[in-house]
Amino acid sequence: MLSDDDQAFLEGGCALIIGTVDPDGAPQASRGWGLDVLGGGSVRLLLDADDEQTIANVAETGSIAITAADVRTLHSVQLKGSVLATRAAAPAEVTRARRYTDDFFLDIHETDGTTYEVLERMVPSRFVTCDCRVDDWFDQTPGPGAGAPVDRIAPAGEPT
């Protein structure tokens, strides 16, 4: 079961690092630009539409890992699963990406002083949505519990 706190964490301004692999197993790391919990063990992730390798990997293998980390506390989780569908982001989803970057950049700025001007250079000009089924959830917070499975998201098809 996904708690309200878990959902707020995932949908907030946490750092989102995406892991994919190509058909030969070569890894690719990229950044996510917002995440929404859809229910039923699924999430919608916003990706950089110009990140050709990540887009090709999710289309070809369907495997994805999403690490979400709180910039201020380092609380982090990793979601592993399969890509269900990708498409160009609609205007409301582009607005969603902006809300994400505002929250994410505020945390970075207040934590280490990086200027907004520098941070804005990272923002993609176009986005795609990536709907994912979450099969596994792991605690990745630094410490003795890192890597432990977490039983919070119901299997695909079951309500959260």
Secondary structure, DSSP 8 states (H G I E B T S, - for coil): ---HHHHHHHHTT-EEEEEEE-TT--EEEEEEEEEEEEETTEEEEEEETT-HHHHHHHHHT-EEEEEEE-TTT--EEEEEEEEEEEEE--HHHHHHHHHHHHHHHHHHHHHH---HHHHHTT--S-EEEEEEEEEEEEE--SSTTTT-B---S--TTS--
